[in-house]
Each structure stands twice: as C-alpha cells, then as structure tokens.
Amino acid sequence: MKSRLTTLLAFALTIATATAQITPRPLIPVSGHYKTLAAIDRKPHPSRATLDTLRFPMQEASKGSFVSTRLRGVYLPADVPALLTIPEPPANSSDQTRAELDFMLDLQAKRTPAEVERYTKLAAIYHNPTTSSPFDPDYTRNWNSLFHVGSPLGNWYKFGDLAATANLLTGVYQDATYYFFVLKYRIMRPRPYAMEARLQPIEKPGHPAYPSGHSAASYVNAYVMSELVPDLAPEFLKMAAEMAYSREVIGVHYPSDSEVSRVWARAFVNELLKSPKFRADLAKAKTEITGKRALANR
C-alpha cells in the first residue's frame, strides 16, 4: 500500500510540474568582446559596397544541413514565428564586420597548438537527432555530444546511463536544429574566410554562418541543464561560452554569430518551457539526474 501511494505521489508531482506555468528566464546581458564589437556601426559602408553582394554559395551546402530544415518538431510541433526572427547580421561592408574580421585575425595569430587541438575536438561535438541506430559508425560520438555541456556534473554523467535525459536532450536538439538551420538558409551569411583571405580556418562547414549552430546548440543545452541542476548553471554556461569562442578562434564564425546564437537560445528554451510535453520530460530527466547525482556523491 505504501509503495502504491509513493508511486501515485510521484506521478502527481510529475503532472504538477508539467502543467505549472513557468516564468520566462531572463537573458544575461552581453559582455566582453561581444559587447565591444556590437557597439561598432553595423550599417553598410559605401567604400566597401561590393562586399554586400557576397552570400554563402549554395554549391558548398551539405546535404545534411539542408535536410535539417525539414525536421519535424518534438516539443514545438508548429512554427513559432518569434524563433524564426533574429536581427540581421552586420552588413558585410560594415565597420563592425571589418572589426570582427580583424579580431579573428588577431585570435588566429595568437592561437596556440594546444588551443587548436582542443578546439578541433570541440568542433566534433554536435548532435544529429536523426542518427539513432547503434550500428551507425557515428552513433557513439553523436550521442556522447549531448552530454558535453553537462560534464561539470562529473564522470557519472554520460550517455548510456541516463535514458530520460538523453531522450529529453535529443528532442530539444531536434527542435533547435530545425530553427537554426532555417535561419541560416534564410540569411545566407558568408563564412568569415570568404570575406577575409588571410583567415585560415581549421574546417569549412557546409552551411551559412549566421547563427552559429554549435553555439546555439550549446547554449540551448546549457539553459536546459540549468533547469535540471540550477546550482551548476554558471558551469554549464561556461561550457557553452567556450564552444562559441572556439568557433571564432578556429576561423569559422564571427563573434556576432556567437552572440545572436546565445540570445536566440535563451528565447528558444523559454518557449520550450511553455510546452507541457517538454516540462513532463524535463521532470523525468530531473528525477533521473538527481538520483544518479546522489549516488555518485555518497
């Protein structure tokens, strides 16, 4: 009888969590080099007007990235117009874009072999929600990527031991991936190395620059993890910030790509919090993580 009562109480708690109204979380104000660069004029500059004709070349688009614009929503089944609207990037000819390119050239001149090695590894941390077969050679890397941002929890926080958390995060990534790839292909911002020949990128992604997919996904993950484990929120955000910065150091994203992704990710997770299905899955993941964390800390 006691066991049945405990189960009913747990079920009731899950339902209450799933149906509760949640206040939108505030965005942390912009800071650092993102704030400095954002203050520079973003309007077209007449002396560099020819640059404004440049767009990402569709012949360089990867099939997988374009397919992402057709993903079906898990928690947001219908388009949310506000999530498909972000500020236009600085004009290619603008003083801001020139300052961003100069900033990236300076990063390139100062990057160390250790940074290149670490940030190249970070470039391989991304999740494709359509890769679900254990027989796929990319399966392990793909699913482990979901758990990178949450790694401050400790070595116990890993794919394979946290089914509810993996289910939550892959659903979140499926929704987020759809939105940021639609935005990329609507805006078609050329990559920094297409604008500045002196940049030597570590890789050349097959899709437009704005917003940054790695940055957006990492900040989305950090905001979700902050709901699950609030006391480690600053650590999760540091993980996301490092991912964003790494994309600038290796020459594939402007700082404004990173910053708009951070802002968009906050709005995206606030929208998720309105979804009963998301809140129900969030509650299951929180119960799972709380239990595993308690065992690990014994």
C-alpha positions as CSV (number, residue, x, y, z in Angstrom):
1,M,0.0,0.0,0.0
2,K,2.8,2.4,0.9
3,S,4.6,1.6,-2.3
4,R,1.5,2.3,-4.3
5,L,1.0,5.6,-2.5
6,T,4.5,6.7,-3.2
7,T,4.1,5.9,-6.9
8,L,0.9,7.9,-7.0
9,L,2.5,10.9,-5.3
10,A,5.5,10.8,-7.7
11,F,3.1,10.7,-10.6
12,A,1.1,13.6,-9.2
13,L,4.3,15.6,-8.7
14,T,5.3,15.0,-12.4
15,I,1.9,16.1,-13.6
16,A,2.0,19.2,-11.4
17,T,5.5,20.1,-12.8
18,A,4.3,19.5,-16.3
19,T,1.3,21.8,-16.0
20,A,2.8,24.6,-13.9
21,Q,3.2,28.0,-15.5
22,I,6.9,28.9,-15.6
23,T,8.1,32.5,-15.8
24,P,10.5,33.2,-18.7
25,R,14.1,33.2,-17.7
26,P,16.0,36.5,-18.2
27,L,18.9,36.8,-20.6
28,I,22.3,37.7,-19.1
29,P,23.5,41.0,-20.6
30,V,26.1,40.9,-23.3
31,S,29.7,41.4,-22.1
32,G,33.3,41.1,-23.2
33,H,34.4,41.4,-26.8
34,Y,30.8,40.7,-27.9
35,K,29.7,44.0,-26.3
36,T,32.7,45.9,-27.6
37,L,32.2,44.8,-31.2
38,A,28.4,45.2,-31.1
39,A,28.8,48.9,-30.4
40,I,30.5,49.4,-33.8
41,D,28.5,50.6,-36.7
42,R,26.8,47.7,-38.4
43,K,25.4,49.6,-41.4
44,P,26.8,49.2,-45.0
45,H,29.9,51.2,-45.7
46,P,30.0,52.8,-49.2
47,S,33.7,52.3,-49.7
48,R,33.3,48.5,-49.3
49,A,29.9,48.2,-51.0
50,T,30.9,45.3,-53.3
51,L,31.2,43.1,-50.2
52,D,27.5,43.3,-49.7
53,T,26.9,41.2,-52.8
54,L,28.6,38.2,-51.2
55,R,26.4,35.4,-49.9
56,F,27.1,31.8,-48.8
57,P,27.5,29.8,-52.0
58,M,24.8,27.1,-52.2
59,Q,27.1,24.8,-54.2
60,E,29.0,24.4,-50.9
61,A,25.9,23.4,-48.9
62,S,26.0,19.9,-47.4
63,K,23.0,17.7,-47.9
64,G,22.6,17.0,-44.2
65,S,22.4,20.7,-43.3
66,F,19.7,21.4,-45.8
67,V,17.7,18.3,-44.7
68,S,17.7,19.8,-41.2
69,T,15.3,22.5,-42.4
70,R,12.7,19.7,-42.9
71,L,12.9,18.2,-39.3
72,R,9.6,17.8,-37.5
73,G,9.2,19.4,-34.1
74,V,9.2,17.3,-30.9
75,Y,8.2,19.9,-28.3
76,L,7.3,22.7,-30.7
77,P,5.3,20.9,-33.5
78,A,4.2,24.2,-35.0
79,D,6.5,27.0,-36.1
80,V,6.9,29.7,-33.5
81,P,7.3,32.9,-35.6
82,A,9.4,34.7,-32.9
83,L,12.0,32.0,-33.1
84,L,12.3,32.4,-36.9
85,T,13.1,36.1,-36.5
86,I,16.5,37.4,-35.4
87,P,18.3,40.6,-36.1
88,E,20.0,40.8,-39.5
89,P,23.8,40.3,-39.2
90,P,26.1,43.3,-39.6
91,A,26.4,44.3,-43.3
92,N,29.4,42.6,-45.0
93,S,30.8,46.1,-45.7
94,S,30.2,47.5,-42.2
95,D,32.8,48.7,-39.8
96,Q,31.6,46.1,-37.4
97,T,32.2,43.2,-39.7
98,R,35.7,44.6,-40.5
99,A,36.4,44.9,-36.8
100,E,35.2,41.3,-36.3
101,L,37.5,40.0,-39.0
102,D,40.4,41.9,-37.5
103,F,39.6,40.4,-34.1
104,M,39.6,37.0,-35.7
105,L,42.9,37.6,-37.4
106,D,44.3,38.5,-34.0
107,L,42.9,35.3,-32.5
108,Q,44.5,33.4,-35.3
109,A,47.9,35.0,-34.8
110,K,47.8,34.2,-31.1
111,R,46.2,30.7,-31.1
112,T,48.4,28.0,-29.6
113,P,48.8,24.4,-30.8
114,A,47.1,23.3,-27.6
115,E,44.1,25.6,-28.4
116,V,43.9,24.3,-32.0
117,E,44.0,20.7,-30.7
118,R,41.2,21.3,-28.1
119,Y,39.0,23.4,-30.4
120,T,39.3,21.0,-33.2
121,K,38.0,18.3,-30.8
122,L,35.2,20.7,-29.8
123,A,34.2,21.1,-33.5
124,A,33.4,17.3,-33.5
125,I,30.9,17.8,-30.6
126,Y,27.5,18.2,-32.3
127,H,24.3,16.1,-32.3
128,N,22.3,14.8,-35.3
129,P,18.9,13.8,-34.0
130,T,18.3,11.5,-36.9
131,T,21.3,9.3,-36.1
132,S,19.5,6.7,-33.9
133,S,20.9,3.3,-35.0
134,P,23.6,1.8,-32.7
135,F,25.0,0.3,-35.9
136,D,25.8,3.7,-37.3
137,P,29.6,4.4,-37.1
138,D,28.8,7.9,-35.8
139,Y,26.4,6.7,-33.1
140,T,28.7,6.9,-30.1
141,R,30.2,10.3,-31.0
142,N,26.8,11.7,-31.8
143,W,25.1,10.7,-28.6
144,N,28.0,11.5,-26.3
145,S,27.9,15.0,-27.8
146,L,24.6,15.6,-25.9
147,F,26.4,15.2,-22.6
148,H,29.4,17.6,-23.2
149,V,27.8,20.7,-21.7
150,G,26.7,18.8,-18.6
151,S,30.1,17.3,-18.0
152,P,30.7,19.6,-14.9
153,L,28.4,17.1,-13.1
154,G,31.2,14.5,-13.1
155,N,32.2,11.3,-14.9
156,W,28.9,9.6,-14.0
157,Y,27.1,12.0,-16.3
158,K,27.3,10.1,-19.6
159,F,25.2,8.6,-22.3
160,G,24.1,5.1,-21.7
161,D,23.3,5.6,-18.0
162,L,20.7,8.4,-18.4
163,A,18.0,7.4,-20.8
164,A,15.4,10.0,-19.8
165,T,18.0,12.8,-20.1
166,A,19.2,11.6,-23.5
167,N,15.5,11.4,-24.7
168,L,14.9,15.0,-23.5
169,L,18.1,16.4,-25.0
170,T,17.8,14.8,-28.4
171,G,14.2,16.1,-28.6
172,V,15.4,19.5,-27.7
173,Y,18.2,19.4,-30.3
174,Q,15.8,18.2,-33.0
175,D,13.6,21.3,-32.5
176,A,16.6,23.6,-32.2
177,T,18.4,22.2,-35.2
178,Y,15.3,22.9,-37.4
179,Y,15.1,26.5,-36.3
180,F,18.8,27.5,-36.6
181,F,19.2,25.8,-40.0
182,V,16.1,27.5,-41.3
183,L,17.6,30.8,-40.1
184,K,21.0,30.1,-41.6
185,Y,19.5,29.4,-45.1
186,R,17.2,32.4,-44.9
187,I,20.1,34.8,-44.1
188,M,22.9,33.2,-46.1
189,R,25.7,35.0,-44.3
190,P,29.1,34.1,-45.9
191,R,31.7,32.5,-43.7
192,P,34.4,34.8,-42.4
193,Y,37.1,33.2,-44.5
194,A,35.1,34.1,-47.6
195,M,35.4,37.7,-46.6
196,E,39.0,37.7,-45.4
197,A,41.5,35.7,-47.4
198,R,44.1,35.8,-44.6
199,L,41.9,33.7,-42.3
200,Q,43.0,30.1,-42.2
201,P,40.0,28.1,-40.8
202,I,40.6,24.7,-39.2
203,E,37.5,23.4,-41.1
204,K,35.0,24.7,-43.7
205,P,31.4,23.9,-42.7
206,G,28.9,23.2,-45.4
207,H,26.3,25.8,-44.4
208,P,25.9,29.5,-43.8
209,A,27.4,31.2,-40.8
210,Y,24.6,33.1,-39.1
211,P,23.6,32.0,-36.5
212,S,26.2,29.5,-35.2
213,G,24.8,26.0,-34.9
214,H,27.5,24.9,-32.4
215,S,26.9,28.0,-30.3
216,A,23.2,27.8,-30.4
217,A,23.0,24.1,-29.5
218,S,25.5,24.5,-26.7
219,Y,23.7,27.5,-25.1
220,V,20.3,25.6,-25.5
221,N,21.9,22.6,-23.7
222,A,23.3,24.9,-21.0
223,Y,19.9,26.6,-20.4
224,V,18.1,23.2,-20.2
225,M,20.8,21.8,-17.9
226,S,20.4,24.9,-15.7
227,E,16.7,23.9,-15.3
228,L,17.8,20.4,-14.3
229,V,20.7,21.3,-12.0
230,P,20.4,25.0,-11.1
231,D,23.4,25.1,-8.7
232,L,25.7,24.3,-11.7
233,A,24.2,26.8,-14.1
234,P,27.3,29.0,-14.2
235,E,29.5,26.0,-15.1
236,F,27.1,24.9,-17.9
237,L,27.2,28.4,-19.3
238,K,31.0,28.4,-19.3
239,M,31.0,25.2,-21.4
240,A,28.7,26.9,-23.9
241,A,30.7,30.1,-23.9
242,E,33.9,28.1,-24.6
243,M,32.2,26.3,-27.5
244,A,31.1,29.7,-29.0
245,Y,34.6,31.2,-28.6
246,S,36.3,28.2,-30.1
247,R,34.4,28.7,-33.3
248,E,35.8,32.2,-33.5
249,V,39.4,31.0,-32.8
250,I,39.3,28.3,-35.5
251,G,38.1,30.9,-38.0
252,V,34.6,29.7,-38.9
253,H,32.3,32.1,-37.1
254,Y,32.2,35.9,-36.5
255,P,31.6,36.9,-32.9
256,S,28.2,38.3,-33.9
257,D,27.3,34.7,-35.0
258,S,28.0,33.5,-31.5
259,E,26.2,36.4,-29.7
260,V,23.0,36.1,-31.7
261,S,23.0,32.4,-31.0
262,R,23.3,33.0,-27.3
263,V,20.3,35.4,-27.3
264,W,18.3,33.1,-29.6
265,A,18.9,30.1,-27.4
266,R,17.5,31.9,-24.4
267,A,14.3,32.7,-26.2
268,F,14.1,29.1,-27.6
269,V,14.3,27.5,-24.2
270,N,11.8,30.0,-22.8
271,E,9.5,28.8,-25.5
272,L,10.1,25.2,-24.6
273,L,9.2,25.9,-21.0
274,K,5.6,26.7,-22.2
275,S,5.3,23.1,-23.6
276,P,3.6,20.6,-21.3
277,K,5.4,17.7,-23.1
278,F,8.7,19.4,-22.6
279,R,8.1,20.1,-18.9
280,A,7.0,16.5,-18.4
281,D,10.2,15.1,-20.0
282,L,12.2,17.7,-18.0
283,A,10.7,16.4,-14.8
284,K,11.6,12.8,-15.7
285,A,15.2,13.9,-16.5
286,K,15.5,15.9,-13.3
287,T,14.4,12.9,-11.2
288,E,16.9,10.7,-13.1
289,I,19.8,13.1,-12.6
290,T,19.0,13.9,-9.0
291,G,19.0,10.2,-8.2
292,K,22.3,9.5,-10.1
293,R,24.0,12.5,-8.6
294,A,23.0,11.5,-5.0
295,L,24.5,8.0,-5.6
296,A,27.7,9.5,-7.1
297,N,28.2,11.9,-4.1
298,R,27.8,9.2,-1.4
